[in-house]
Amino acid sequence: MQLSLRKPPELDPDASLAGRQKVTVGSASVPYRKGKKGDALTIAVSCQGKGEITVAVQPVHVSFPLECGAHQASTISNQFALPGAERSGVVSVEASPAVHWAMTIGRGAPVQAESPGAG
């Protein structure tokens, strides 16, 4: 397999870095730093290899899957503006041995979602 995944995904320029994991194979946990009150937590994950990874974020109790491409890296970025998101915590990734992944964790102002019908 030719690996196109070489480094963790980038964050928006206005986000501050709270944690990062270089390209990893298999499952791992990544700690992240505390933020300011009102900060949102952004989890950006890239993966490559046939399979799926599951990302779980503590202490905000959210998780999400990411289907990984066998030949092309897949990337997802989720922002959480939940009570407790400013606290420090751990992001756990469950991945099969066939999957390579990398992660960047950031903090910043919550992105305002567009209201339905806008645009």
Protein Blocks (a to p, Z undefined) as FASTA:
>chain_A
ZZfbfbdcdddfkbccfbdcdddedjdddddddddehiacddddddededdddddddfkl
pacdddddfkbccddddddddehklpgcdddddddfkbccddddddddddddddehiZZ
